[in-house]
Amino acid sequence: TDELPQLSEKHKNLIIDSLDCVKILDPACGSGSFLMGALHKIIAVLQKVDSEAKIWKEKQLSKIKNAALRETVKKKLDKSDFDYIRKLGIIQNSLYGVDIQEIAIEIAKLRFFLSLIVDESIEDDAENRSILALPNLEFKLVMANTLIGLKQEKYKQTIDAHIGKIQDFIDELREVKNEYMQSYGEKKEQLKEKFVILQRNIARKAYGKGDYNRKIIQIMDWKPFDNKSVGWFDPKWMFGVEGFDIVIGNPPYGAKIKQDDLKLIKERIKNTNNSNSAALFIDISTNNFLKKEGVLSFIVPKSILYSEKWFSLALSLSQHTVDLVDVEVAFENVLLEQVLFVFNKNDNSDFYNTFKYIDGKFIKKANINKASLLKYKSWLCDLGYEEINIGNKINSEKYLKMSNISKTMRGLPLQKYLTNEGEIPIVGGKNINRFALNGVKGYVSSSLILKKKKIDKILCRKIISQDLIAHVQYPTPHIKITSAIDDDGNILGLDTVQNTIINSKQYSHQYIASILNSTLMNWYVYKFIYCSAIRTMHFDNYYIGKIPIPKIPKQDQKPFEKLVDTIIAKKEKGEDTKKEEQTIDIMVYKLYGLTYNEVKTINPAFLLTEKEYKEYEFTL
């Protein structure tokens, strides 16, 4: 906000003190855009609480122990633009970045340099036009593999255990790093050489001369002045920072990881069994880089909300998550949907806030109970209170789940074997309409099929569905589940098809297909199972298994069976079935006990009046 709250001098000083000592890390910083964003946010606050940067300047000067250098910097800052003073202090003390790509770190350094240069004060008659050497950022932005840490020896004492032997070296190394930041010329080269000597001494003293185990090799392998990436990262060793107040970023999704590296990484992870690089960054960052009171905010793939692979990590994060934001497609030219979460290690509340990011604004949606993640096996986000109430009514304990009465299997990759003739008809996703099939994709011979392991499980009476669920944007965003009935059980589907075998005789295929194809269940699956995702939603066993099914006697399923049989017969003749499908929609609304207002929340275009809906009855 541009409006400055009324703050006392005491409060202003507290804010300045906090910003002066805050430590912010981006563990996959790329070209540094998130760190630059943090820089600008801190500057915006400092502009309001210390408009002429007087307090900030004194704080920065007090940190320079070298008197000559302090005096030089003071003269410079006395003539500098206020934002230059602020930026210099923030860059030197607060911002840290890591990336495995050398070019990314070089670009990040350049962005930092340019951000300072634009606020430089120029004196044409002064030496070098009064421009000081830009800060050296080798100990602020490092080229390293964030996911792999320093080796923790099982049988040898660690550096911490030998702290008495090497404390003097560590203190001296810290001073070298601090002094190096503002050094240049011959002095800069001397400090580089001194750093290398101290690094070697610390490594050897920690374990004894000549004891070149993996940890020593790792330490000696880090050469911060060579512009080469190193295969490990340790914030204490590289930055002199035990833990960070804030960790931010957009960790890479689906990055290739060498098997040897993955083995080492898996030794560190605690909350996930997902090998996706984004999941690994989240797990390692929350467990290794934060202070006790630290806050982490990442923008990550939306699949963290609903995917089976992400569930254990989402469950762990949810216990300390304060805010969850659906940002959909966050970056231009990036199709991947994303969400943003704010994780606070100190938060133990029962609820989290949800938002939708629309047109540059965060729109508050709801406060959701954290226990809902276990109830739905989804991390709910883009929902209003009315929708949550409807979801709770549908996901009732009085209903059973599809997983209790069915097993869903994907079809077979038979595309290359298809012919125009054969004993076994094969369908693809495009051959599936709601309730009925529309032709076949081709045929295969029975001799080929007999070689397939799961053939006996699939060649039976079943419900077949399109594997990829279609997302439709208009008139309002929704999905379209498309499921048909294979009554004779003689049809096979390609791997673009899901086969649902009902293993309970208490539930008819027509009854289940009515629910799957209904507007109500499509709304519920979209909002509560796929968390409003818009692409690459597979309708496999995990997701279809979450669908709640009302327990009603076989006799009471007859109205659904009659209507479905009518729809299938009409579709075989090419006749319109809109009326029958609308009737099924009404019956399903009634089946789950929804009120008229709840129906209108789900489908604003619902045709019946409130009176007509209340009076509508079908025999159960």
RASUL-V414164 format. One record per residue. RES is the residue in three letters. SS is DSSP state (H for helix, E for strand, - for the rest). Layout:
res	ss
RES	SS
RES	SS
This chain:
res	ss
THR	-
ASP	-
GLU	-
LEU	-
PRO	-
GLN	-
LEU	-
SER	-
GLU	H
LYS	H
HIS	H
LYS	H
ASN	H
LEU	H
ILE	H
ILE	H
ASP	H
SER	H
LEU	H
ASP	H
CYS	H
VAL	-
LYS	-
ILE	E
LEU	E
ASP	E
PRO	-
ALA	-
CYS	-
GLY	-
SER	-
GLY	-
SER	H
PHE	H
LEU	H
MET	H
GLY	H
ALA	H
LEU	H
HIS	H
LYS	H
ILE	H
ILE	H
ALA	H
VAL	H
LEU	H
GLN	H
LYS	H
VAL	H
ASP	-
SER	-
GLU	-
ALA	-
LYS	H
ILE	H
TRP	H
LYS	H
GLU	H
LYS	H
GLN	H
LEU	H
SER	H
LYS	-
ILE	-
LYS	-
ASN	-
ALA	H
ALA	H
LEU	H
ARG	H
GLU	H
THR	H
VAL	H
LYS	H
LYS	H
LYS	H
LEU	H
ASP	H
LYS	-
SER	-
ASP	-
PHE	H
ASP	H
TYR	H
ILE	H
ARG	H
LYS	H
LEU	H
GLY	H
ILE	H
ILE	H
GLN	H
ASN	H
SER	-
LEU	E
TYR	E
GLY	E
VAL	E
ASP	E
ILE	-
GLN	-
GLU	H
ILE	H
ALA	H
ILE	H
GLU	H
ILE	H
ALA	H
LYS	H
LEU	H
ARG	H
PHE	H
PHE	H
LEU	H
SER	H
LEU	H
ILE	H
VAL	-
ASP	-
GLU	-
SER	-
ILE	-
GLU	-
ASP	-
ASP	-
ALA	-
GLU	H
ASN	H
ARG	H
SER	H
ILE	-
LEU	-
ALA	-
LEU	-
PRO	-
ASN	-
LEU	-
GLU	-
PHE	-
LYS	-
LEU	E
VAL	E
MET	E
ALA	E
ASN	-
THR	-
LEU	-
ILE	-
GLY	-
LEU	-
LYS	-
GLN	-
GLU	-
LYS	-
TYR	-
LYS	-
GLN	-
THR	-
ILE	-
ASP	H
ALA	H
HIS	H
ILE	H
GLY	H
LYS	H
ILE	H
GLN	H
ASP	H
PHE	H
ILE	H
ASP	H
GLU	H
LEU	H
ARG	H
GLU	H
VAL	H
LYS	H
ASN	H
GLU	H
TYR	H
MET	H
GLN	-
SER	-
TYR	-
GLY	H
GLU	H
LYS	H
LYS	H
GLU	H
GLN	H
LEU	H
LYS	H
GLU	H
LYS	H
PHE	H
VAL	H
ILE	H
LEU	H
GLN	H
ARG	H
ASN	H
ILE	H
ALA	H
ARG	H
LYS	H
ALA	H
TYR	H
GLY	-
LYS	-
GLY	-
ASP	-
TYR	-
ASN	-
ARG	H
LYS	H
ILE	H
ILE	H
GLN	H
ILE	H
MET	H
ASP	H
TRP	-
LYS	-
PRO	-
PHE	-
ASP	-
ASN	-
LYS	-
SER	-
VAL	E
GLY	-
TRP	-
PHE	-
ASP	-
PRO	H
LYS	H
TRP	H
MET	H
PHE	H
GLY	-
VAL	-
GLU	-
GLY	-
PHE	E
ASP	E
ILE	E
VAL	E
ILE	E
GLY	E
ASN	-
PRO	-
PRO	-
TYR	-
GLY	-
ALA	-
LYS	-
ILE	-
LYS	-
GLN	H
ASP	H
ASP	H
LEU	H
LYS	H
LEU	H
ILE	H
LYS	H
GLU	-
ARG	-
ILE	-
LYS	-
ASN	-
THR	-
ASN	-
ASN	-
SER	-
ASN	-
SER	H
ALA	H
ALA	H
LEU	H
PHE	H
ILE	H
ASP	H
ILE	H
SER	H
THR	H
ASN	H
ASN	H
PHE	-
LEU	E
LYS	E
LYS	E
GLU	E
GLY	E
VAL	E
LEU	E
SER	E
PHE	E
ILE	E
VAL	E
PRO	E
LYS	H
SER	H
ILE	H
LEU	H
TYR	-
SER	-
GLU	H
LYS	H
TRP	H
PHE	H
SER	H
LEU	H
ALA	H
LEU	H
SER	H
LEU	H
SER	H
GLN	-
HIS	-
THR	E
VAL	E
ASP	E
LEU	E
VAL	E
ASP	E
VAL	E
GLU	E
VAL	-
ALA	-
PHE	-
GLU	-
ASN	-
VAL	-
LEU	-
LEU	-
GLU	-
GLN	E
VAL	E
LEU	E
PHE	E
VAL	E
PHE	E
ASN	E
LYS	-
ASN	-
ASP	-
ASN	-
SER	-
ASP	-
PHE	E
TYR	E
ASN	E
THR	E
PHE	E
LYS	E
TYR	E
ILE	E
ASP	-
GLY	-
LYS	E
PHE	E
ILE	E
LYS	E
LYS	E
ALA	E
ASN	E
ILE	E
ASN	E
LYS	-
ALA	-
SER	H
LEU	H
LEU	H
LYS	H
TYR	H
LYS	-
SER	-
TRP	-
LEU	-
CYS	-
ASP	-
LEU	-
GLY	-
TYR	H
GLU	H
GLU	H
ILE	H
ASN	H
ILE	H
GLY	H
ASN	H
LYS	H
ILE	H
ASN	-
SER	-
GLU	-
LYS	-
TYR	-
LEU	E
LYS	E
MET	H
SER	H
ASN	H
ILE	H
SER	E
LYS	E
THR	E
MET	E
ARG	E
GLY	-
LEU	E
PRO	-
LEU	-
GLN	H
LYS	H
TYR	H
LEU	-
THR	E
ASN	-
GLU	-
GLY	-
GLU	-
ILE	E
PRO	E
ILE	E
VAL	E
GLY	-
GLY	H
LYS	H
ASN	H
ILE	E
ASN	-
ARG	-
PHE	E
ALA	-
LEU	E
ASN	-
GLY	-
VAL	-
LYS	-
GLY	E
TYR	E
VAL	E
SER	-
SER	H
SER	H
LEU	H
ILE	H
LEU	-
LYS	-
LYS	-
LYS	-
LYS	-
ILE	H
ASP	H
LYS	H
ILE	H
LEU	-
CYS	-
ARG	-
LYS	E
ILE	E
ILE	E
SER	E
GLN	E
ASP	-
LEU	E
ILE	-
ALA	E
HIS	E
VAL	E
GLN	-
TYR	-
PRO	-
THR	-
PRO	-
HIS	E
ILE	E
LYS	E
ILE	-
THR	-
SER	E
ALA	E
ILE	E
ASP	E
ASP	-
ASP	-
GLY	-
ASN	-
ILE	E
LEU	E
GLY	E
LEU	E
ASP	-
THR	-
VAL	E
GLN	E
ASN	E
THR	E
ILE	E
ILE	E
ASN	-
SER	-
LYS	-
GLN	-
TYR	-
SER	-
HIS	H
GLN	H
TYR	H
ILE	H
ALA	H
SER	H
ILE	H
LEU	H
ASN	H
SER	-
THR	H
LEU	H
MET	H
ASN	H
TRP	H
TYR	H
VAL	H
TYR	H
LYS	H
PHE	H
ILE	H
TYR	-
CYS	-
SER	-
ALA	-
ILE	-
ARG	-
THR	-
MET	-
HIS	E
PHE	-
ASP	-
ASN	H
TYR	H
TYR	H
ILE	H
GLY	-
LYS	-
ILE	-
PRO	E
ILE	E
PRO	-
LYS	-
ILE	-
PRO	-
LYS	H
GLN	H
ASP	H
GLN	H
LYS	H
PRO	H
PHE	H
GLU	H
LYS	H
LEU	H
VAL	H
ASP	H
THR	H
ILE	H
ILE	H
ALA	H
LYS	H
LYS	H
GLU	H
LYS	-
GLY	-
GLU	-
ASP	-
THR	-
LYS	H
LYS	H
GLU	H
GLU	H
GLN	H
THR	H
ILE	H
ASP	H
ILE	H
MET	H
VAL	H
TYR	H
LYS	H
LEU	H
TYR	-
GLY	-
LEU	-
THR	-
TYR	H
ASN	H
GLU	H
VAL	H
LYS	H
THR	H
ILE	H
ASN	-
PRO	-
ALA	-
PHE	-
LEU	-
LEU	-
THR	-
GLU	H
LYS	H
GLU	H
TYR	H
LYS	H
GLU	H
TYR	-
GLU	-
PHE	-
THR	-
LEU	-
